[in-house]
Amino acid sequence: MTTKQTDKMAIEAGRCLQKAVREELQKKALLGQYVIISRNGKACRVSAKQALKMAGVK
């Protein structure tokens, strides 16, 4: 496998992970649930709706 192929696979894997996280945040926001995120290296509980806004997802 060449470096170019590996880079392409890594980019696709990153996109796949972003999509999965976005979908999960959207589900949790609809249910009114909270998520745990890292802020300044510390765990912080925020609403999923707020996390979506922070991520810039509409």
Backbone hydrogen bonds, N-H to C=O, Kabsch-Sander energy under -0.5 kcal/mol:
donor,donor_aa,acceptor,acceptor_aa,energy
6,T,2,T,-2.2
7,D,3,T,-2.7
8,K,4,K,-2.1
9,M,5,Q,-2.3
10,A,6,T,-2.4
11,I,7,D,-2.2
12,E,8,K,-2.1
13,A,9,M,-2.4
14,G,10,A,-2.1
15,R,11,I,-2.1
16,C,12,E,-2.2
17,L,13,A,-2.3
18,Q,14,G,-2.3
19,K,15,R,-2.3
20,A,16,C,-2.2
21,V,17,L,-2.4
22,R,18,Q,-2.6
23,E,19,K,-2.5
24,E,20,A,-2.0
25,L,21,V,-2.6
26,Q,22,R,-2.2
27,K,23,E,-2.0
28,K,24,E,-2.5
29,A,25,L,-2.4
30,L,26,Q,-1.9
31,L,27,K,-1.5
32,G,28,K,-0.6
32,G,29,A,-0.9
33,Q,28,K,-2.8
35,V,46,V,-3.1
37,I,35,V,-0.6
37,I,44,C,-2.8
39,R,37,I,-0.6
39,R,42,K,-3.0
42,K,39,R,-1.9
44,C,37,I,-2.8
46,V,35,V,-2.4
46,V,44,C,-0.6
48,A,33,Q,-2.4
51,A,47,S,-2.3
52,L,48,A,-2.2
53,K,49,K,-1.8
54,M,50,Q,-2.5
55,A,51,A,-1.7
56,G,52,L,-0.7
56,G,53,K,-0.9
57,V,52,L,-2.4
